[in-house]
Amino acid sequence: MKKYQLFILIQIIIAITLSSSVYSQAISEIDGFNDVYNQIISNNQTITIDNQQRPDLDVYKVLSYVKEDARIVDVSIAVKGSIKDEESIHYVVWYNTTNASYYLNYSNGKNNGWAIDLDTNEKYYQINPLQITDHIITATYDLIDDNPIFVELWGYSYESEINESETNFWFDYVPNTRTPSNINVTDMEDDGEVNGDNNQTTTDDTDTNNDKTSTPGFEIFLIFIATVSTIILLYRKNKI
């Protein structure tokens, strides 16, 4: 094999290897728009109305991104509208691995979340500063696991309005397999307890594979760079 052919092969292998590494780091759950639920509790009766338009609560994506070299994980939630800094509104994400849980609970301008080592039940409350844009919240956590193995990613938003005659909840879950029949909205007030639905649950292989995403086009970009580098090298060699 000629030297330049070997060089091309090496460049392609490097590009594929790097892109595969990036692919394995990012995991996301996607949700549609205009699917916020309104649950009304009055006179011991509960009425649930779906397909409500509440852009500030309409979650369309939750995302986790592990940066193994930096020993950190980014956890994000994105809504269709704008993030609201109100006491009655919460934005929540759970990212669970085999040995740890990372919990984001943003409300009224601050994150009340934490990370927990599931082997020792030790909680870590010191979270790196939040990054907030108009419609995305990201929190960064130090990795607890030495070799984190993904188990589950899910999130939700909710707003509560309580008065003497009735209680109103508006909420949106990602993924939608959790709503509305298999949850009790009143449990939302107990955010932060690692039990019930909040604990890690094993997903089947199909769901786990479908949830893995990477930066769109990143693999092609790496291969493109490798190819361009090869062309430049060959061009220079021919000019000498």
N, C-alpha and C positions, 0 to 999 in steps of 0.2 A: 504494500500500500504506500502510495506517495505521501510525502510529508504534509502537503496541503490538504489531502483527503483525510488524513488522520486528525489534522487540526480541526477541520469542519466537524468530524464525528465527535471530538471532545467538546467542542462548543455546544453542540446540540444536547449532548448528555448533561452538561452543566446546566443548561437552560431548563431542561425537563426536571432535573433534580431540584433546582431552586424553586420552580413553580409548584412542584409537588409539596415541598416544605411549606410554602405559603398557603396552599390549598388546605392543608391539614390544620392550620391554626385558626381559621375563621369559621364560625358557626352562626347561623341566623335562622330565625323563624319569621315568616312573612304573613301579613294579614291584609284583608281587603278594607275598603273605605265604607263609611256610612253604616257601620254594623254595631254601633254602641247600644247596649241594653239599658232600659230604664226599669227598675224594680220598685214597685210601690207597695209598702206595707201599711195596712190600715184595718182596724177592727179585726185583728187576727187573721186577715186575709192578705195574700200576696199576689200581685198582678205583675207579670213581666211583659214588657213591650220591647220588641227588637227593632233593628234597622233604624235607630235614631241617629240624627245628624248632630254630632257634638265634636267638631274638629279638634278642640283642645283635649279631648279624651280619646280620640279615634287613633288607637295605636296601629301602625302599619308594619312595624319591624322591631324586633329585639335582636341584639347582636353581641357576641362575645369574641374577643380576639386575644389569643395568648401570644405573648412575646417571650419565648423561652430564654433567649439570651439576656434579656433585661429582668427576667424573673417576675413579670407582671402580667395581669390580665385586664383588659378593658371591657367593661360591660356597658351597653348602650340601649336606650329606648327612644324611638322616634314616633311622633304623632303627626297627623295630617295638618293640624293647625299650629297654634303657638303654645309653648310651655307656660303654664299659669303658676304664679307664686302665690298660692292661696292655701290657707290652713285646711280647708275642706277637700282639697284635691291632692291625690297621691299618684305617683308614677313608680311602679315596682318592677324589678327584674330579679329573677333567681337564675344563677349559673351554678350547676352542681357537677362535681366530679366524684370519683369513687371515694375520695378521702376528705373532701372539703366542699363548703357551700359559700357562695359569694352573693351578697344580698344588697341591692340598691333600693332605697325607699326615699324618693325625693318629694318634699312637700314644703311649701312656705319658704322657699329659698335655700333649703339646706338638705343634705343627705343624712338620713337617720339609719343608714345601712351599716353593715359590718361583714366580716368574713369569719368562718368558724372551721376549726379543725375537727372533723367528725370522729377522729380516733381518740382525741382527748377532751372534746367539747369545749375547748378554749376559744373564746371570741377575741377578735382583733378589731378594735373600734377606730384605730387610726387609719383613715382613708385618705389617699392622695386627693388634691383639689379637684373639684368637679369641673368639667368642661361643658358649657351650655351654649348652644346656639338658639335660634328662634324656635326650632321644633325638635332638637335632639339633646338628650342628656347623656353624658358619658362619665363614668366613675372608674378610677384605676385602683386596682388592689394588688398588693404583693402576693405572689403565688405561695400557697401553703404546701401544695404537693410537689414532690421532687419530679415525678413523672405523671402529670395530670391526665387522667383518662376521662373523656367526656361521658356524662350520663344524661343530663337534661338541661335544657334552656327554655324558660318561659317567662312571661311577664304580663302585666295588666296595669290599667289606670282606673281610678274610680273617684267619684265625688259623692259626698253624703250631705243630705239636707234633712234635718230632724226637727220636727215641731210637735205640738201637742196632739194634733189630729192624725198625722201620718208621717212616715219616714220614706224618703226618696233616695235611691241609689242609682247612679249612672256608672256604667263600667264597660270595659272592653278588654278581652283576654286574647293573648297570643301564645300558643295556637288556640283556635276556636273549639278544639275538642274538649276543652275544659268548661265550656259554657253552653247554656246556663243551667242545665239539668243536674250536673254533677258538682255544683258548688253551693255554698251557703253564703250569701253576700254579707251577712252580719259578721262572719268570721274575718272579714277584711280588717276589722278594727284590731285584730290580734296579730297584725303583721309582725314578723320577726321571730315567731316561734318555729323551731325546726320540728314540725310534726304534721301529721295529716298530709294534705296536698303539697305543703311547703317542703316536705322532706324529699330527698332524692328518690326517684323511681326509675327503674330500668326501662328504656324504650327498646322496641324491636329493631333489628338491624336495618330494615327497610327505612324506617323513619329517620334513624340516625344518619344514614348515608344521604338521604335527601336533604337533610338540614345543613350539610356542610357546603359552604360556599367560599369563594375566594374573590379577590378583586377582579371584576370583569375585564377580560382581555389581557390580564397580566402575564399569563403563560405565553401568549402570542407575542407580547412585547419583548419578553426575554429572548425568545427565538429570533425575533427580528433583529435585536441588538447583536446577537451572536452572528447572524448572517452578514450584517453590515460590517462587523469587525473583520470577518473573513474576507469579504470582497475588498476592503481597504488594504488588507495585508497582501492579497494576491496582486492587487494593482501596483502597490509599491515594489513588490518583488519583480514584476515585469518591467518596471521603469528602470530598475537597477541594471 
